[in-house]
């Protein structure tokens, strides 16, 4: 699994002109899933996400995890293009991205597990939909994590 975490002031997802979900201060997370991913990847990433100390403390130092930030939220959006391979040619290959029959159950498990770790409901986009994602990145702070590179 690959994720892109962006610390944000606000983020939202709109589908076909209708607001689907939104958060204020928190994290906007893009998630890419490949067939090699397991429940262990989900658990590891979800624990890592809520423990990342990327929010400012009283001294303005990035020292707080999202669980210690009042009124924070998480917006999770499925993003198969994170699994793109650009090694050959100029057209990205998505051969490593899981097909919906594998990715949807993993995405749903990820949402459930992340909500448990966060202690609040995680907001989401809609798997496979054409989404317009708006974000005001705070910092900017953007972090990439690949669960296959954790060892």
N, C-alpha and C positions, 0 to 999 in steps of 0.2 A: 504494500500500500504506500502510496505517496500522498502527502498532504502539503498544502501551502496554508500557513496560518498568517493572517494579517490582523494586527491589532487595529481596532477601528473605533471611531467616534460614533459611527452609525453604518448600517448596511441593510440592504433589502433585496428581495427577489420579486420580480413582476413577471407574470406569465399571461400572454395574450391580453395585455393592457390591465390586468387585475393584480393588485398587490397580493402576493402569496404569503410572505412573511417578512418580518423586519425586527431589527434589534437596535438598541442605542449603543452605548459603550460596551466593548467586548472583543470577541474574536469572530472573524469571518474565515471559515475553513473550507478549502476546496479539497475533495477527496477523490483519488484515482485508485481503482481496484484491478488487480491482476489475478490470474488463476492460481498462482503460487501462494496467495494470501490465505491465512488461517485465522481461527478465533484467537490464537496467541498474538497475532499482529494487531487485532482489534484491541485486545486487552492492554497490550504494551503502549500503543498509540494513545488510547484514551487516558491512561494513567499519566503519560508524558504531557499531554495537552493541558490537563488541569493543574499539573505541577510546575509548568513553565513559569518562571518568574520574569514576566515581560511587562508588568504594569508598575507604574511609579509609586514609590512609597512617599511618606511625608517630606522626605528630603529630595524628591525628584529623581531618585535612583530606581532603575528597573529592578525591583526586588520582591514584588508581590505576584502570587499566582492569581488567576481569575477568580478562584473561590474566595479570595479576600477583597474583592472589589465590589462594593455595593451596587446593586441594580445593574450588574453586568449580564450580558447574554452571549450566546454562541449561535451563529448561523452556519449550518453545514450544507454544502452544495456538492452534489456528485459531479465529477469532472473527468470523463474518460480520456480527455486530451492530455492529462498529466502523464499518461502512460506512453506518450508518443516517442517513437524512435526517429531520430533525425540523422542517423549515421550514414545513410545511403541516399543520395539525391536530395532534392529540395522539397519533396512532398512527404510530410510526416507519415509514418506507418503506425497504425494503432493495433497491430497484431498482438501485443502483450496485454491490451485492455480486455478485461473479462466481458463476456457476452451477458446480456441482461438476465438470463436464467441463473447465472452464477453471481453476478454483481448485485442484483436487487436484494436477495436475502442477506448478503454481506453488508450492504448499505443499511438495511433495516436493523441488523444486529449492532452495527456501529452506532446508529442513532440511539438505540436503547441503552447500550453500554456507556456512551458518553453522557447521556442524561443522568444515569446512575452516578457516575463519577463526579459530575458537576453539581448534582443535587437539585437541578432544575431541568425543565423541559428544554431540549435543544430545538431551535427553529430550523427549518429545512426548506430546500427548494423542492422540485418534483423530479424524480429520476426520469431521465430521457426527454424531458421537455426542453423546448427552446426558451431559455430564461434570460431575462435582462437583470443582471446583477449590478447593483449600485453600491459603492463603498466610499467612505471617507476614511482613508488610512491614517492612523494616528502615529506620527513619528517622522517618517514612516518606519514601521516595524513589520518586516516580512520574514518568515522563517520557513524553510523547506525541510521536511523530514521524510525519509524513505525507510519503512520498517525492515526492508531487506538488507539495509546497511547498519543495523543496530549492533552487530557483533564485531 
